[in-house]
């Protein structure tokens, strides 16, 4: 809506020009009108929700609507979540192989459960690449499960003396000692040999020395060198007995003196390997 204003202006200059003869009457004062332009009236900004709010007020932080989307989780959240999954699968694998006497007491169903639990951990861990992380193999590892022991022989899938059948042999702890600098790869086996009564059993530790090399990114090849047998317990004072490697000409075709296995999972305390004869082995750091 617009309004029109009329302005009446009195000029002082015109007042000073009055004639002396006309002093008896007041001078006539000319007037004129100045028509102003139409000025629109400015109405205050109104809002439907807040009609009395100052439209020029600076908004406070509380006036800004919060983003309904949650912020993205930090990278540490994903790392912690992955670590929890790995820890859960490791516990599941250890539970599957516990009570199997490293596989000697395992049934076919036990072997399937252990294999399934190992595959879950392998899938969660992803592909193993030892070309840049060979130091992950370093250390003394304790064998807690081997599917090859289901054959009830020390050689597992390979020829070896039977356990608890023809020979009174009791298998003790089994270790792998790996040195990445010297390329030494030793299988260390504690054995108890039965003797006629009243002679006590003979306890020995057999060390099967190998050299190893990395083949590809996760496959390890070992080459047998010699076996050393050392008595322990009551006969620990006896010197070790070294059994040299059998010449290749006299070696059975099934015993080539070398073997390969693939490291399918490894971290700071757990390692899973699968051999060239489908043997599944699970180790923990000793």
C-alpha positions in Angstrom: 0.0 0.0 0.0 1.4 3.5 -0.9 0.6 7.0 0.4 0.8 10.5 -1.2 2.0 13.4 1.0 1.5 17.1 0.2 4.2 19.5 1.4 3.5 23.2 1.8 6.6 25.4 1.6 6.9 29.0 2.7 9.8 30.9 1.1 11.6 33.5 3.3 12.8 35.3 0.2 9.3 36.1 -0.9 8.5 37.5 2.5 11.3 40.0 2.2 10.0 41.4 -1.1 6.8 42.9 0.2 5.9 46.4 -1.1 6.0 49.4 1.4 2.7 50.5 0.2 1.1 47.3 1.2 2.3 47.2 4.7 -1.2 47.6 5.9 -2.1 44.2 4.6 -0.1 41.1 5.1 1.8 40.1 2.1 0.4 37.2 0.1 2.4 34.2 0.5 2.6 32.1 -2.6 2.5 28.4 -2.0 3.0 25.5 -4.1 2.7 21.7 -3.7 5.4 19.1 -4.1 4.0 15.7 -4.8 6.2 13.0 -3.4 6.7 9.8 -5.1 5.0 6.7 -3.9 7.0 4.9 -1.3 6.0 1.3 -0.6 5.6 0.5 3.0 8.0 -2.2 4.3 6.4 -4.9 6.3 8.5 -7.0 8.7 9.4 -10.4 7.6 7.0 -12.9 9.1 7.3 -16.7 9.2 4.5 -19.1 9.6 6.1 -20.9 12.5 7.6 -18.0 14.4 5.7 -14.8 13.6 7.3 -12.7 16.3 10.9 -13.8 15.7 13.4 -11.2 14.6 14.3 -12.2 11.0 17.7 -10.7 11.3 18.8 -12.4 14.5 21.9 -14.5 14.2 21.0 -18.2 14.6 22.5 -20.1 17.5 23.9 -23.5 17.3 20.8 -25.0 18.9 18.7 -23.5 16.0 20.4 -25.6 13.4 18.8 -29.0 12.9 21.1 -31.9 13.7 22.2 -34.2 10.9 20.2 -37.4 11.4 23.0 -39.4 9.8 25.5 -40.7 12.4 29.2 -39.8 11.7 31.3 -42.5 10.0 33.1 -44.7 12.5 36.9 -44.2 12.8 39.4 -46.6 11.4 40.2 -48.0 14.8 36.6 -49.2 15.1 37.0 -51.4 12.0 40.4 -52.7 13.3 38.9 -53.5 16.7 36.0 -55.3 15.1 38.3 -57.3 12.8 40.5 -58.3 15.8 37.4 -59.5 17.7 36.4 -61.7 14.8 39.8 -63.2 14.5 40.1 -63.8 18.2 36.7 -65.6 18.1 37.6 -67.8 15.2 40.9 -68.7 16.8 39.1 -69.8 20.0 36.7 -71.8 17.8 39.6 -73.6 16.2 41.4 -74.3 19.4 38.1 -75.7 20.8 37.7 -78.0 17.8 41.2 -79.6 18.2 41.4 -79.7 22.0 41.2 -83.2 23.4 42.3 -84.9 20.2 45.8 -85.5 21.4 47.2 -83.5 18.5 45.0 -85.6 16.1 45.9 -89.1 17.3 42.5 -89.5 19.0 40.5 -87.7 16.3 37.6 -89.4 14.4 36.6 -88.6 10.9 34.0 -86.2 12.3 36.6 -84.5 14.4 38.8 -84.0 11.4 36.0 -82.4 9.4 35.2 -80.0 12.2 38.8 -79.0 12.7 39.2 -78.5 8.9 36.0 -76.3 8.8 37.2 -74.2 11.7 40.6 -73.8 10.1 39.1 -72.6 6.8 37.0 -70.0 8.6 40.1 -68.5 10.2 42.0 -68.7 6.9 39.3 -66.9 5.1 39.1 -64.2 7.7 42.8 -63.7 7.8 43.1 -63.3 4.0 46.0 -64.2 1.7 49.3 -64.8 3.3 52.4 -63.1 1.8 55.7 -64.0 3.4 57.9 -62.3 0.8 58.0 -59.2 2.9 57.0 -60.7 6.3 59.2 -63.8 6.6 60.0 -62.9 10.2 56.5 -64.1 11.0 57.8 -67.6 10.8 60.6 -66.9 13.3 60.4 -68.7 16.6 59.7 -72.0 18.3 56.2 -73.2 17.5 54.3 -75.9 19.3 52.1 -78.4 17.3 48.6 -78.7 18.7 47.0 -80.5 15.9 47.9 -82.5 12.8 45.4 -84.3 10.6 48.2 -86.6 9.5 48.4 -88.2 12.9 45.0 -89.8 12.3 47.0 -92.5 10.5 48.5 -93.3 13.9 52.1 -93.2 12.7 54.9 -90.7 13.4 55.2 -90.0 9.8 51.6 -89.1 9.4 50.8 -89.2 5.7 54.4 -90.3 5.1 55.9 -93.6 6.2 56.9 -93.7 9.8 56.9 -96.0 12.9 53.5 -96.8 14.2 52.4 -95.5 17.5 51.0 -97.9 20.1 50.9 -100.9 17.7 54.0 -102.7 16.8 56.3 -100.5 18.8 55.6 -99.2 22.3 56.1 -95.5 21.4 54.4 -92.7 23.1 54.4 -89.4 21.3 55.1 -86.3 23.5 55.3 -82.7 22.5 56.1 -81.7 19.0 57.8 -78.4 18.1 59.1 -76.6 15.0 62.1 -74.3 15.4 62.5 -71.9 12.6 65.4 -69.5 12.1 64.9 -67.2 9.1 68.6 -66.0 9.1 70.3 -69.4 9.0 67.3 -71.0 7.1 67.2 -73.8 9.7 63.9 -75.6 10.0 63.9 -78.2 12.8 61.1 -80.6 13.8 61.6 -81.5 17.4 59.7 -84.5 18.8 59.6 -85.8 22.4 59.2 -89.6 22.5 58.9 -92.2 25.2 60.2 -95.7 24.3 58.7 -98.6 26.1 61.1 -101.1 27.8 60.7 -104.5 29.5 59.7 -104.4 33.1 61.3 -103.3 35.5 63.4 -101.0 33.3 61.7 -97.5 33.1 60.8 -96.1 29.7 63.5 -94.3 27.8 62.7 -90.7 27.1 64.4 -89.2 24.0 64.1 -86.0 22.0 64.5 -86.5 18.2 65.5 -83.4 16.2 64.9 -83.7 12.4 67.1 -80.9 10.9 66.0 -79.3 7.7 66.9 -76.3 5.5 64.0 -74.2 4.2 63.4 -71.8 1.4 60.4 -69.7 0.4 58.7 -70.8 -2.8 56.3 -68.2 -4.0 54.6 -65.9 -1.6 53.4 -68.4 1.0 54.8 -71.8 0.2 57.8 -73.2 2.1 60.0 -76.0 0.8 62.1 -78.0 3.4 65.0 -80.3 2.7 66.0 -82.9 5.2 69.6 -83.0 6.4 70.0 -85.2 9.5 68.4 -86.6 12.7 69.8 -86.1 16.2 68.5 -88.2 19.1 69.2 -87.1 22.6 68.2 -89.0 25.7 66.4 -87.1 28.5 65.3 -87.8 32.0 67.4 -90.4 33.9 69.7 -90.9 30.8 70.2 -87.2 30.0 73.9 -87.5 30.6 74.4 -89.7 27.5 75.8 -87.9 24.5 73.4 -87.2 21.5 73.4 -89.7 18.7 73.5 -88.3 15.2 71.8 -90.2 12.4 73.1 -89.0 9.0 70.9 -88.6 6.0 70.2 -91.7 3.9 71.9 -91.4 0.5 69.4 -90.7 -2.3 70.3 -94.1 -4.0 69.0 -96.0 -0.9 66.1 -93.7 -0.2 62.6 -95.2 -0.8 60.7 -93.4 -3.5 58.1 -92.3 -1.0 60.7 -90.6 1.1 62.5 -88.0 -1.0 64.0 -86.1 1.9 62.1 -82.9 1.1 58.6 -81.6 1.3 56.4 -78.5 0.8 53.7 -76.9 2.7 51.7 -73.7 2.4 51.2 -71.2 5.2 47.5 -70.4 5.0 47.3 -68.3 8.2 49.9 -66.7 10.5 50.0 -64.0 13.2 52.1 -63.4 16.3 50.9 -66.5 18.1 49.0 -68.9 15.7 50.0 -70.5 12.4 48.1 -72.8 10.1 49.8 -74.9 7.3 48.6 -77.3 4.7 51.1 -79.8 3.4 51.6 -81.3 -0.1 49.7 -84.3 1.0 46.7 -82.4 2.3 47.9 -82.5 5.9 46.4 -79.7 8.1 48.6 -78.6 10.9 47.9 -76.0 13.6 50.7 -74.4 15.7 50.9 -71.9 18.5 54.0 -70.0 19.6 55.8 -71.7 22.4 
